[in-house]
Amino acid sequence: MLRADVIEAIEFPELSARYKVYSVPKIVINESVQFEGAYPEKLFVDKVIEAVK
Amino acid sequence: MSILKDKEREYVKKHLEKLTNPVKLVLFTQEFECQFCKEARELCEDISSLSGMVTIEVYDFTADKHKVEQYDIKRIPAIVIEGDRDYGIRFYGIPTGYEFFTIIEAMIDVSNGKTGLTETTKDRVRSLTKPVHIQVFVTPT
């Protein structure tokens, strides 16, 4: 049910451009939710759940 | 050739002592390796040489279509961290700098079959009924 990719932004410039990666860490969940920065665990899970609503 | 410096090798070796079950690094590269592919392979070889619990499997992104599909690999270099099953963890590109520690931590979690997540988080994640794809973009800082 869950897939997690760590992507080296500089090595994949096309992908980084597609998701408008201007600062890291940048997190994209199911195309629908995006955010920047290191979120605390609870908030991160909030975002995961928001993505599948 | 070794990618890791002596000090890093020591660090990795010490941390890999925490592995309790076998871990497989499944690497996707290509016959004529790009610079990053070559470095990713050397890094995997370095890591596996430091622990009897770590093995590597190397596949060709073009030739090994079956494996590319099985692991749903989108680009190379790609490294799948697999334990008793595929937990869905992939690293695209070379995990250097801070990300290097992330890959070691991921290996430890996969090997031991546990994470530092709270019970609340685990329950919430278990209750997911639709597929979730998390992509974390990082840079080698």
N, CA and C atoms of all chains as a GROMACS GRO file, in nm:
protein
  582
    1MET      N    1   0.083  -0.122   0.000
    1MET     CA    2   0.000   0.000   0.000
    1MET      C    3   0.086   0.126   0.000
    2LEU      N    4   0.210   0.112   0.050
    2LEU     CA    5   0.294   0.231   0.065
    2LEU      C    6   0.428   0.218  -0.008
    3ARG      N    7   0.459   0.317  -0.087
    3ARG     CA    8   0.587   0.322  -0.156
    3ARG      C    9   0.656   0.451  -0.116
    4ALA      N   10   0.783   0.441  -0.079
    4ALA     CA   11   0.859   0.561  -0.041
    4ALA      C   12   0.987   0.570  -0.123
    5ASP      N   13   1.001   0.675  -0.201
    5ASP     CA   14   1.120   0.698  -0.282
    5ASP      C   15   1.201   0.814  -0.225
    6VAL      N   16   1.330   0.796  -0.212
    6VAL     CA   17   1.420   0.907  -0.184
    6VAL      C   18   1.486   0.940  -0.317
    7ILE      N   19   1.474   1.064  -0.361
    7ILE     CA   20   1.525   1.101  -0.493
    7ILE      C   21   1.630   1.210  -0.483
    8GLU      N   22   1.745   1.183  -0.541
    8GLU     CA   23   1.853   1.280  -0.545
    8GLU      C   24   1.813   1.387  -0.650
    9ALA      N   25   1.774   1.503  -0.602
    9ALA     CA   26   1.716   1.605  -0.690
    9ALA      C   27   1.808   1.649  -0.804
   10ILE      N   28   1.936   1.660  -0.776
   10ILE     CA   29   2.031   1.711  -0.876
   10ILE      C   30   2.053   1.610  -0.989
   11GLU      N   31   2.047   1.481  -0.954
   11GLU     CA   32   2.068   1.377  -1.055
   11GLU      C   33   1.948   1.360  -1.149
   12PHE      N   34   1.831   1.406  -1.105
   12PHE     CA   35   1.712   1.391  -1.188
   12PHE      C   36   1.643   1.526  -1.208
   13PRO      N   37   1.707   1.614  -1.287
   13PRO     CA   38   1.658   1.752  -1.301
   13PRO      C   39   1.517   1.762  -1.363
   14GLU      N   40   1.483   1.669  -1.453
   14GLU     CA   41   1.350   1.676  -1.515
   14GLU      C   42   1.240   1.652  -1.413
   15LEU      N   43   1.265   1.553  -1.330
   15LEU     CA   44   1.168   1.519  -1.225
   15LEU      C   45   1.157   1.633  -1.123
   16SER      N   46   1.273   1.690  -1.090
   16SER     CA   47   1.274   1.801  -0.994
   16SER      C   48   1.200   1.922  -1.051
   17ALA      N   49   1.215   1.943  -1.182
   17ALA     CA   50   1.146   2.056  -1.246
   17ALA      C   51   0.995   2.031  -1.246
   18ARG      N   52   0.958   1.906  -1.273
   18ARG     CA   53   0.816   1.870  -1.278
   18ARG      C   54   0.747   1.898  -1.144
   19TYR      N   55   0.816   1.871  -1.034
   19TYR     CA   56   0.757   1.893  -0.902
   19TYR      C   57   0.802   2.024  -0.838
   20LYS      N   58   0.865   2.109  -0.920
   20LYS     CA   59   0.908   2.241  -0.872
   20LYS      C   60   0.984   2.232  -0.739
   21VAL      N   61   1.090   2.154  -0.742
   21VAL     CA   62   1.174   2.139  -0.623
   21VAL      C   63   1.272   2.256  -0.615
   22TYR      N   64   1.243   2.351  -0.528
   22TYR     CA   65   1.331   2.467  -0.512
   22TYR      C   66   1.414   2.458  -0.384
   23SER      N   67   1.360   2.385  -0.286
   23SER     CA   68   1.438   2.364  -0.165
   23SER      C   69   1.410   2.221  -0.116
   24VAL      N   70   1.502   2.170  -0.036
   24VAL     CA   71   1.489   2.032   0.011
   24VAL      C   72   1.487   2.028   0.164
   25PRO      N   73   1.433   1.925   0.227
   25PRO     CA   74   1.358   1.820   0.159
   25PRO      C   75   1.224   1.869   0.105
   26LYS      N   76   1.188   1.821  -0.013
   26LYS     CA   77   1.057   1.848  -0.068
   26LYS      C   78   0.984   1.715  -0.077
   27ILE      N   79   0.863   1.712  -0.024
   27ILE     CA   80   0.788   1.586  -0.020
   27ILE      C   81   0.665   1.596  -0.110
   28VAL      N   82   0.649   1.496  -0.195
   28VAL     CA   83   0.533   1.489  -0.284
   28VAL      C   84   0.460   1.358  -0.253
   29ILE      N   85   0.332   1.367  -0.221
   29ILE     CA   86   0.255   1.246  -0.192
   29ILE      C   87   0.140   1.232  -0.292
   30ASN      N   88   0.144   1.125  -0.367
   30ASN     CA   89   0.038   1.096  -0.467
   30ASN      C   90   0.003   1.213  -0.558
   31GLU      N   91   0.094   1.289  -0.600
   31GLU     CA   92   0.070   1.402  -0.690
   31GLU      C   93  -0.016   1.512  -0.627
   32SER      N   94  -0.093   1.478  -0.523
   32SER     CA   95  -0.192   1.574  -0.472
   32SER      C   96  -0.144   1.661  -0.358
   33VAL      N   97  -0.051   1.611  -0.280
   33VAL     CA   98  -0.003   1.687  -0.163
   33VAL      C   99   0.147   1.712  -0.176
   34GLN      N  100   0.187   1.836  -0.154
   34GLN     CA  101   0.329   1.869  -0.159
   34GLN      C  102   0.364   1.961  -0.042
   35PHE      N  103   0.481   1.943   0.014
   35PHE     CA  104   0.528   2.038   0.115
   35PHE      C  105   0.680   2.034   0.124
   36GLU      N  106   0.734   2.139   0.184
   36GLU     CA  107   0.879   2.149   0.199
   36GLU      C  108   0.916   2.147   0.346
   37GLY      N  109   1.030   2.088   0.376
   37GLY     CA  110   1.081   2.090   0.512
   37GLY      C  111   1.055   1.960   0.586
   38ALA      N  112   1.123   1.947   0.700
   38ALA     CA  113   1.110   1.825   0.780
   38ALA      C  114   0.994   1.843   0.877
   39TYR      N  115   0.884   1.771   0.853
   39TYR     CA  116   0.767   1.780   0.939
   39TYR      C  117   0.779   1.681   1.055
   40PRO      N  118   0.721   1.720   1.170
   40PRO     CA  119   0.717   1.621   1.278
   40PRO      C  120   0.629   1.502   1.236
   41GLU      N  121   0.652   1.389   1.300
   41GLU     CA  122   0.585   1.264   1.262
   41GLU      C  123   0.433   1.276   1.245
   42LYS      N  124   0.367   1.334   1.345
   42LYS     CA  125   0.220   1.342   1.339
   42LYS      C  126   0.172   1.423   1.218
   43LEU      N  127   0.235   1.538   1.195
   43LEU     CA  128   0.197   1.624   1.082
   43LEU      C  129   0.224   1.554   0.948
   44PHE      N  130   0.333   1.478   0.944
   44PHE     CA  131   0.367   1.405   0.822
   44PHE      C  132   0.256   1.303   0.790
   45VAL      N  133   0.212   1.231   0.892
   45VAL     CA  134   0.106   1.133   0.871
   45VAL      C  135  -0.025   1.203   0.834
   46ASP      N  136  -0.049   1.320   0.892
   46ASP     CA  137  -0.168   1.400   0.853
   46ASP      C  138  -0.165   1.423   0.702
   47LYS      N  139  -0.048   1.456   0.652
   47LYS     CA  140  -0.033   1.485   0.508
   47LYS      C  141  -0.056   1.358   0.424
   48VAL      N  142  -0.007   1.245   0.474
   48VAL     CA  143  -0.026   1.118   0.402
   48VAL      C  144  -0.175   1.088   0.392
   49ILE      N  145  -0.246   1.107   0.502
   49ILE     CA  146  -0.390   1.077   0.504
   49ILE      C  147  -0.467   1.177   0.417
   50GLU      N  148  -0.422   1.302   0.421
   50GLU     CA  149  -0.484   1.406   0.337
   50GLU      C  150  -0.472   1.367   0.188
   51ALA      N  151  -0.362   1.304   0.153
   51ALA     CA  152  -0.335   1.269   0.012
   51ALA      C  153  -0.428   1.162  -0.043
   52VAL      N  154  -0.484   1.080   0.045
   52VAL     CA  155  -0.572   0.972  -0.003
   52VAL      C  156  -0.719   0.998   0.025
   53LYS      N  157  -0.749   1.117   0.073
   53LYS     CA  158  -0.890   1.150   0.101
   53LYS      C  159  -0.967   1.170  -0.027
   54MET      N  160   3.755  -0.050  -0.646
   54MET     CA  161   3.772   0.083  -0.586
   54MET      C  162   3.671   0.104  -0.476
   55SER      N  163   3.714   0.167  -0.372
   55SER     CA  164   3.623   0.192  -0.260
   55SER      C  165   3.574   0.337  -0.262
   56ILE      N  166   3.443   0.352  -0.253
   56ILE     CA  167   3.382   0.485  -0.250
   56ILE      C  168   3.392   0.543  -0.110
   57LEU      N  169   3.377   0.453  -0.012
   57LEU     CA  170   3.376   0.499   0.126
   57LEU      C  171   3.517   0.523   0.178
   58LYS      N  172   3.531   0.628   0.258
   58LYS     CA  173   3.659   0.654   0.323
   58LYS      C  174   3.668   0.563   0.446
   59ASP      N  175   3.792   0.546   0.496
   59ASP     CA  176   3.814   0.456   0.609
   59ASP      C  177   3.721   0.486   0.726
   60LYS      N  178   3.706   0.615   0.756
   60LYS     CA  179   3.625   0.656   0.870
   60LYS      C  180   3.478   0.616   0.848
   61GLU      N  181   3.431   0.634   0.723
   61GLU     CA  182   3.293   0.597   0.690
   61GLU      C  183   3.273   0.446   0.696
   62ARG      N  184   3.375   0.374   0.651
   62ARG     CA  185   3.367   0.227   0.655
   62ARG      C  186   3.351   0.179   0.799
   63GLU      N  187   3.423   0.243   0.887
   63GLU     CA  188   3.415   0.208   1.030
   63GLU      C  189   3.275   0.233   1.083
   64TYR      N  190   3.223   0.350   1.048
   64TYR     CA  191   3.088   0.388   1.091
   64TYR      C  192   2.985   0.287   1.041
   65VAL      N  193   2.995   0.255   0.912
   65VAL     CA  194   2.899   0.164   0.850
   65VAL      C  195   2.909   0.025   0.913
   66LYS      N  196   3.032  -0.022   0.928
   66LYS     CA  197   3.053  -0.155   0.984
   66LYS      C  198   2.992  -0.166   1.123
   67LYS      N  199   3.014  -0.063   1.202
   67LYS     CA  200   2.963  -0.061   1.340
   67LYS      C  201   2.810  -0.064   1.339
   68HIS      N  202   2.751   0.017   1.252
   68HIS     CA  203   2.604   0.024   1.249
   68HIS      C  204   2.541  -0.101   1.191
   69LEU      N  205   2.611  -0.163   1.097
   69LEU     CA  206   2.555  -0.284   1.035
   69LEU      C  207   2.557  -0.403   1.131
   70GLU      N  208   2.627  -0.387   1.242
   70GLU     CA  209   2.626  -0.493   1.344
   70GLU      C  210   2.486  -0.505   1.405
   71LYS      N  211   2.405  -0.400   1.384
   71LYS     CA  212   2.268  -0.401   1.438
   71LYS      C  213   2.171  -0.483   1.353
   72LEU      N  214   2.219  -0.530   1.237
   72LEU     CA  215   2.131  -0.608   1.151
   72LEU      C  216   2.106  -0.746   1.212
   73THR      N  217   1.979  -0.784   1.221
   73THR     CA  218   1.948  -0.914   1.281
   73THR      C  219   1.899  -1.014   1.177
   74ASN      N  220   1.857  -0.965   1.061
   74ASN     CA  221   1.811  -1.052   0.952
   74ASN      C  222   1.872  -1.002   0.821
   75PRO      N  223   1.883  -1.091   0.722
   75PRO     CA  224   1.945  -1.052   0.594
   75PRO      C  225   1.874  -0.935   0.525
   76VAL      N  226   1.954  -0.851   0.462
   76VAL     CA  227   1.903  -0.740   0.384
   76VAL      C  228   1.962  -0.750   0.243
   77LYS      N  229   1.878  -0.723   0.144
   77LYS     CA  230   1.925  -0.730   0.006
   77LYS      C  231   1.918  -0.590  -0.055
   78LEU      N  232   2.029  -0.549  -0.117
   78LEU     CA  233   2.028  -0.424  -0.193
   78LEU      C  234   2.007  -0.464  -0.339
   79VAL      N  235   1.893  -0.426  -0.395
   79VAL     CA  236   1.865  -0.459  -0.534
   79VAL      C  237   1.893  -0.334  -0.618
   80LEU      N  238   2.002  -0.342  -0.695
   80LEU     CA  239   2.048  -0.225  -0.769
   80LEU      C  240   2.012  -0.234  -0.917
   81PHE      N  241   1.961  -0.126  -0.969
   81PHE     CA  242   1.932  -0.118  -1.112
   81PHE      C  243   2.027  -0.020  -1.178
   82THR      N  244   2.096  -0.068  -1.280
   82THR     CA  245   2.194   0.013  -1.350
   82THR      C  246   2.180  -0.019  -1.499
   83GLN      N  247   2.284   0.004  -1.577
   83GLN     CA  248   2.278  -0.038  -1.717
   83GLN      C  249   2.416  -0.082  -1.763
   84GLU      N  250   2.423  -0.151  -1.877
   84GLU     CA  251   2.548  -0.211  -1.922
   84GLU      C  252   2.660  -0.108  -1.933
   85PHE      N  253   2.632   0.001  -2.005
   85PHE     CA  254   2.731   0.109  -2.012
   85PHE      C  255   2.693   0.209  -1.904
   86GLU      N  256   2.758   0.192  -1.790
   86GLU     CA  257   2.714   0.266  -1.674
   86GLU      C  258   2.740   0.417  -1.682
   87CYS      N  259   2.636   0.492  -1.645
   87CYS     CA  260   2.653   0.635  -1.630
   87CYS      C  261   2.740   0.655  -1.505
   88GLN      N  262   2.792   0.774  -1.489
   88GLN     CA  263   2.880   0.802  -1.375
   88GLN      C  264   2.812   0.770  -1.242
   89PHE      N  265   2.685   0.813  -1.231
   89PHE     CA  266   2.612   0.792  -1.106
   89PHE      C  267   2.583   0.645  -1.083
   90CYS      N  268   2.557   0.572  -1.194
   90CYS     CA  269   2.528   0.428  -1.183
   90CYS      C  270   2.650   0.354  -1.129
   91LYS      N  271   2.765   0.390  -1.182
   91LYS     CA  272   2.889   0.327  -1.141
   91LYS      C  273   2.914   0.351  -0.992
   92GLU      N  274   2.896   0.476  -0.950
   92GLU     CA  275   2.919   0.510  -0.810
   92GLU      C  276   2.818   0.440  -0.719
   93ALA      N  277   2.695   0.429  -0.765
   93ALA     CA  278   2.592   0.362  -0.685
   93ALA      C  279   2.627   0.215  -0.666
   94ARG      N  280   2.676   0.152  -0.775
   94ARG     CA  281   2.714   0.011  -0.766
   94ARG      C  282   2.831  -0.007  -0.670
   95GLU      N  283   2.931   0.082  -0.682
   95GLU     CA  284   3.047   0.072  -0.594
   95GLU      C  285   3.008   0.092  -0.447
   96LEU      N  286   2.914   0.182  -0.427
   96LEU     CA  287   2.868   0.207  -0.290
   96LEU      C  288   2.799   0.083  -0.233
   97CYS      N  289   2.714   0.021  -0.314
   97CYS     CA  290   2.644  -0.101  -0.271
   97CYS      C  291   2.745  -0.212  -0.241
   98GLU      N  292   2.846  -0.224  -0.327
   98GLU     CA  293   2.948  -0.327  -0.307
   98GLU      C  294   3.026  -0.301  -0.178
   99ASP      N  295   3.055  -0.173  -0.155
   99ASP     CA  296   3.125  -0.134  -0.032
   99ASP      C  297   3.045  -0.172   0.091
  100ILE      N  298   2.918  -0.136   0.089
  100ILE     CA  299   2.832  -0.162   0.206
  100ILE      C  300   2.822  -0.312   0.231
  101SER      N  301   2.801  -0.389   0.124
  101SER     CA  302   2.781  -0.533   0.144
  101SER      C  303   2.908  -0.603   0.190
  102SER      N  304   3.024  -0.544   0.155
  102SER     CA  305   3.151  -0.604   0.197
  102SER      C  306   3.173  -0.589   0.347
  103LEU      N  307   3.093  -0.503   0.410
  103LEU     CA  308   3.114  -0.473   0.552
  103LEU      C  309   3.022  -0.552   0.645
  104SER      N  310   2.932  -0.632   0.589
  104SER     CA  311   2.844  -0.712   0.673
  104SER      C  312   2.802  -0.840   0.603
  105GLY      N  313   2.807  -0.949   0.675
  105GLY     CA  314   2.764  -1.077   0.621
  105GLY      C  315   2.614  -1.084   0.601
  106MET      N  316   2.542  -0.987   0.656
  106MET     CA  317   2.395  -0.985   0.647
  106MET      C  318   2.347  -0.918   0.518
  107VAL      N  319   2.440  -0.852   0.446
  107VAL     CA  320   2.400  -0.772   0.329
  107VAL      C  321   2.442  -0.838   0.198
  108THR      N  322   2.348  -0.858   0.108
  108THR     CA  323   2.381  -0.909  -0.025
  108THR      C  324   2.335  -0.807  -0.130
  109ILE      N  325   2.390  -0.821  -0.251
  109ILE     CA  326   2.350  -0.731  -0.360
  109ILE      C  327   2.300  -0.813  -0.476
  110GLU      N  328   2.200  -0.759  -0.544
  110GLU     CA  329   2.158  -0.814  -0.672
  110GLU      C  330   2.164  -0.696  -0.769
  111VAL      N  331   2.225  -0.719  -0.885
  111VAL     CA  332   2.236  -0.611  -0.982
  111VAL      C  333   2.157  -0.645  -1.107
  112TYR      N  334   2.073  -0.554  -1.151
  112TYR     CA  335   1.995  -0.576  -1.273
  112TYR      C  336   2.017  -0.462  -1.371
  113ASP      N  337   1.995  -0.496  -1.497
  113ASP     CA  338   2.010  -0.399  -1.605
  113ASP      C  339   1.873  -0.340  -1.636
  114PHE      N  340   1.866  -0.208  -1.633
  114PHE     CA  341   1.740  -0.136  -1.650
  114PHE      C  342   1.675  -0.165  -1.786
  115THR      N  343   1.757  -0.190  -1.886
  115THR     CA  344   1.705  -0.217  -2.021
  115THR      C  345   1.677  -0.366  -2.043
  116ALA      N  346   1.772  -0.451  -2.002
  116ALA     CA  347   1.762  -0.593  -2.032
  116ALA      C  348   1.670  -0.671  -1.937
  117ASP      N  349   1.671  -0.635  -1.809
  117ASP     CA  350   1.594  -0.711  -1.710
  117ASP      C  351   1.455  -0.653  -1.687
  118LYS      N  352   1.376  -0.651  -1.794
  118LYS     CA  353   1.243  -0.590  -1.790
  118LYS      C  354   1.153  -0.648  -1.681
  119HIS      N  355   1.166  -0.780  -1.663
  119HIS     CA  356   1.081  -0.847  -1.565
  119HIS      C  357   1.105  -0.790  -1.424
  120LYS      N  358   1.232  -0.771  -1.390
  120LYS     CA  359   1.267  -0.718  -1.258
  120LYS      C  360   1.229  -0.570  -1.246
  121VAL      N  361   1.246  -0.497  -1.354
  121VAL     CA  362   1.210  -0.354  -1.355
  121VAL      C  363   1.061  -0.341  -1.324
  122GLU      N  364   0.982  -0.431  -1.384
  122GLU     CA  365   0.837  -0.430  -1.359
  122GLU      C  366   0.803  -0.475  -1.218
  123GLN      N  367   0.870  -0.582  -1.177
  123GLN     CA  368   0.843  -0.636  -1.043
  123GLN      C  369   0.863  -0.530  -0.934
  124TYR      N  370   0.973  -0.455  -0.947
  124TYR     CA  371   1.004  -0.354  -0.845
  124TYR      C  372   0.951  -0.216  -0.884
  125ASP      N  373   0.889  -0.207  -1.000
  125ASP     CA  374   0.831  -0.081  -1.049
  125ASP      C  375   0.936   0.032  -1.048
  126ILE      N  376   1.049   0.006  -1.114
  126ILE     CA  377   1.160   0.101  -1.117
  126ILE      C  378   1.141   0.200  -1.232
  127LYS      N  379   1.154   0.328  -1.199
  127LYS     CA  380   1.126   0.432  -1.297
  127LYS      C  381   1.248   0.492  -1.365
  128ARG      N  382   1.363   0.484  -1.299
  128ARG     CA  383   1.483   0.549  -1.351
  128ARG      C  384   1.605   0.488  -1.281
  129ILE      N  385   1.725   0.519  -1.332
  129ILE     CA  386   1.845   0.464  -1.268
  129ILE      C  387   1.947   0.576  -1.241
  130PRO      N  388   2.036   0.553  -1.145
  130PRO     CA  389   2.046   0.435  -1.061
  130PRO      C  390   1.935   0.427  -0.956
  131ALA      N  391   1.890   0.305  -0.928
  131ALA     CA  392   1.789   0.282  -0.826
  131ALA      C  393   1.836   0.172  -0.734
  132ILE      N  394   1.809   0.190  -0.604
  132ILE     CA  395   1.845   0.089  -0.505
  132ILE      C  396   1.720   0.056  -0.424
  133VAL      N  397   1.683  -0.071  -0.424
  133VAL     CA  398   1.571  -0.118  -0.342
  133VAL      C  399   1.628  -0.180  -0.217
  134ILE      N  400   1.574  -0.142  -0.100
  134ILE     CA  401   1.619  -0.202   0.025
  134ILE      C  402   1.516  -0.309   0.060
  135GLU      N  403   1.554  -0.435   0.047
  135GLU     CA  404   1.459  -0.543   0.068
  135GLU      C  405   1.499  -0.632   0.184
  136GLY      N  406   1.402  -0.664   0.269
  136GLY     CA  407   1.427  -0.755   0.382
  136GLY      C  408   1.356  -0.885   0.355
  137ASP      N  409   1.281  -0.935   0.454
  137ASP     CA  410   1.205  -1.058   0.433
  137ASP      C  411   1.097  -1.037   0.327
  138ARG      N  412   1.066  -0.910   0.299
  138ARG     CA  413   0.978  -0.877   0.187
  138ARG      C  414   1.016  -0.738   0.136
  139ASP      N  415   0.952  -0.697   0.028
  139ASP     CA  416   0.976  -0.563  -0.027
  139ASP      C  417   0.889  -0.465   0.051
  140TYR      N  418   0.952  -0.377   0.127
  140TYR     CA  419   0.879  -0.280   0.208
  140TYR      C  420   0.846  -0.152   0.130
  141GLY      N  421   0.882  -0.149   0.002
  141GLY     CA  422   0.848  -0.033  -0.079
  141GLY      C  423   0.947   0.082  -0.070
  142ILE      N  424   1.069   0.052  -0.025
  142ILE     CA  425   1.168   0.159  -0.008
  142ILE      C  426   1.265   0.163  -0.126
  143ARG      N  427   1.274   0.276  -0.192
  143ARG     CA  428   1.366   0.293  -0.305
  143ARG      C  429   1.447   0.422  -0.291
  144PHE      N  430   1.574   0.412  -0.329
  144PHE     CA  431   1.660   0.530  -0.338
  144PHE      C  432   1.695   0.551  -0.484
  145TYR      N  433   1.664   0.667  -0.536
  145TYR     CA  434   1.699   0.700  -0.675
  145TYR      C  435   1.817   0.798  -0.672
  146GLY      N  436   1.926   0.760  -0.737
  146GLY     CA  437   2.046   0.843  -0.733
  146GLY      C  438   2.139   0.792  -0.624
  147ILE      N  439   2.255   0.854  -0.613
  147ILE     CA  440   2.351   0.804  -0.514
  147ILE      C  441   2.325   0.868  -0.378
  148PRO      N  442   2.301   0.783  -0.279
  148PRO     CA  443   2.280   0.839  -0.145
  148PRO      C  444   2.413   0.875  -0.081
  149THR      N  445   2.454   1.000  -0.100
  149THR     CA  446   2.578   1.046  -0.037
  149THR      C  447   2.545   1.150   0.070
  150GLY      N  448   2.647   1.196   0.138
  150GLY     CA  449   2.627   1.296   0.242
  150GLY      C  450   2.530   1.245   0.346
  151TYR      N  451   2.438   1.330   0.386
  151TYR     CA  452   2.342   1.296   0.490
  151TYR      C  453   2.258   1.175   0.450
  152GLU      N  454   2.225   1.166   0.320
  152GLU     CA  455   2.141   1.058   0.271
  152GLU      C  456   2.205   0.922   0.286
  153PHE      N  457   2.336   0.923   0.297
  153PHE     CA  458   2.405   0.798   0.317
  153PHE      C  459   2.362   0.735   0.450
  154PHE      N  460   2.345   0.819   0.552
  154PHE     CA  461   2.302   0.769   0.682
  154PHE      C  462   2.158   0.720   0.674
  155THR      N  463   2.079   0.787   0.590
  155THR     CA  464   1.939   0.747   0.572
  155THR      C  465   1.931   0.604   0.518
  156ILE      N  466   2.017   0.573   0.423
  156ILE     CA  467   2.012   0.439   0.364
  156ILE      C  468   2.055   0.333   0.467
  157ILE      N  469   2.153   0.364   0.547
  157ILE     CA  470   2.196   0.270   0.651
  157ILE      C  471   2.085   0.250   0.754
  158GLU      N  472   2.020   0.361   0.792
  158GLU     CA  473   1.909   0.352   0.888
  158GLU      C  474   1.795   0.268   0.830
  159ALA      N  475   1.768   0.288   0.701
  159ALA     CA  476   1.661   0.213   0.634
  159ALA      C  477   1.694   0.064   0.635
  160MET      N  478   1.821   0.032   0.612
  160MET     CA  479   1.864  -0.109   0.612
  160MET      C  480   1.843  -0.171   0.750
  161ILE      N  481   1.874  -0.095   0.854
  161ILE     CA  482   1.859  -0.145   0.991
  161ILE      C  483   1.710  -0.170   1.022
  162ASP      N  484   1.625  -0.075   0.984
  162ASP     CA  485   1.480  -0.091   1.008
  162ASP      C  486   1.425  -0.212   0.934
  163VAL      N  487   1.464  -0.225   0.808
  163VAL     CA  488   1.414  -0.336   0.725
  163VAL      C  489   1.462  -0.471   0.782
  164SER      N  490   1.587  -0.475   0.821
  164SER     CA  491   1.644  -0.598   0.875
  164SER      C  492   1.574  -0.641   1.003
  165ASN      N  493   1.552  -0.544   1.090
  165ASN     CA  494   1.495  -0.576   1.220
  165ASN      C  495   1.343  -0.577   1.219
  166GLY      N  496   1.285  -0.538   1.108
  166GLY     CA  497   1.139  -0.539   1.095
  166GLY      C  498   1.068  -0.445   1.189
  167LYS      N  499   1.138  -0.337   1.229
  167LYS     CA  500   1.070  -0.239   1.315
  167LYS      C  501   1.124  -0.098   1.291
  168THR      N  502   1.045   0.000   1.329
  168THR     CA  503   1.084   0.139   1.310
  168THR      C  504   1.069   0.212   1.443
  169GLY      N  505   1.110   0.336   1.447
  169GLY     CA  506   1.096   0.416   1.567
  169GLY      C  507   0.964   0.492   1.570
  170LEU      N  508   0.872   0.456   1.484
  170LEU     CA  509   0.744   0.528   1.476
  170LEU      C  510   0.655   0.495   1.596
  171THR      N  511   0.570   0.590   1.631
  171THR     CA  512   0.479   0.569   1.745
  171THR      C  513   0.368   0.471   1.706
  172GLU      N  514   0.304   0.412   1.806
  172GLU     CA  515   0.194   0.318   1.781
  172GLU      C  516   0.079   0.389   1.708
  173THR      N  517   0.057   0.516   1.744
  173THR     CA  518  -0.049   0.594   1.679
  173THR      C  519  -0.022   0.604   1.529
  174THR      N  520   0.103   0.636   1.494
  174THR     CA  521   0.140   0.646   1.352
  174THR      C  522   0.118   0.514   1.282
  175LYS      N  523   0.162   0.406   1.344
  175LYS     CA  524   0.149   0.273   1.283
  175LYS      C  525   0.002   0.240   1.258
  176ASP      N  526  -0.082   0.269   1.357
  176ASP     CA  527  -0.227   0.242   1.341
  176ASP      C  528  -0.284   0.324   1.227
  177ARG      N  529  -0.245   0.450   1.219
  177ARG     CA  530  -0.299   0.538   1.115
  177ARG      C  531  -0.254   0.491   0.977
  178VAL      N  532  -0.128   0.448   0.967
  178VAL     CA  533  -0.076   0.402   0.838
  178VAL      C  534  -0.139   0.268   0.800
  179ARG      N  535  -0.158   0.182   0.898
  179ARG     CA  536  -0.222   0.051   0.872
  179ARG      C  537  -0.363   0.067   0.819
  180SER      N  538  -0.429   0.174   0.860
  180SER     CA  539  -0.570   0.193   0.821
  180SER      C  540  -0.586   0.249   0.679
  181LEU      N  541  -0.473   0.276   0.612
  181LEU     CA  542  -0.480   0.327   0.475
  181LEU      C  543  -0.544   0.223   0.383
  182THR      N  544  -0.636   0.267   0.299
  182THR     CA  545  -0.703   0.173   0.209
  182THR      C  546  -0.670   0.200   0.062
  183LYS      N  547  -0.602   0.311   0.039
  183LYS     CA  548  -0.562   0.343  -0.099
  183LYS      C  549  -0.410   0.351  -0.106
  184PRO      N  550  -0.352   0.321  -0.223
  184PRO     CA  551  -0.206   0.326  -0.238
  184PRO      C  552  -0.150   0.467  -0.212
  185VAL      N  553  -0.038   0.471  -0.145
  185VAL     CA  554   0.029   0.599  -0.116
  185VAL      C  555   0.170   0.594  -0.175
  186HIS      N  556   0.204   0.695  -0.250
  186HIS     CA  557   0.338   0.705  -0.306
  186HIS      C  558   0.403   0.832  -0.253
  187ILE      N  559   0.502   0.815  -0.167
  187ILE     CA  560   0.572   0.930  -0.108
  187ILE      C  561   0.704   0.948  -0.183
  188GLN      N  562   0.726   1.069  -0.234
  188GLN     CA  563   0.855   1.098  -0.299
  188GLN      C  564   0.923   1.209  -0.219
  189VAL      N  565   1.043   1.181  -0.170
  189VAL     CA  566   1.118   1.279  -0.093
  189VAL      C  567   1.239   1.323  -0.175
  190PHE      N  568   1.241   1.450  -0.211
  190PHE     CA  569   1.355   1.504  -0.287
  190PHE      C  570   1.460   1.557  -0.191
  191VAL      N  571   1.584   1.516  -0.216
  191VAL     CA  572   1.694   1.556  -0.130
  191VAL      C  573   1.813   1.601  -0.215
  192THR      N  574   1.910   1.664  -0.151
  192THR     CA  575   2.036   1.697  -0.220
  192THR      C  576   2.152   1.650  -0.132
  193PRO      N  577   2.266   1.626  -0.191
  193PRO     CA  578   2.378   1.573  -0.112
  193PRO      C  579   2.448   1.677  -0.028
  194THR      N  580   2.386   1.716   0.082
  194THR     CA  581   2.447   1.816   0.171
  194THR      C  582   2.520   1.749   0.285
   0.00000   0.00000   0.00000
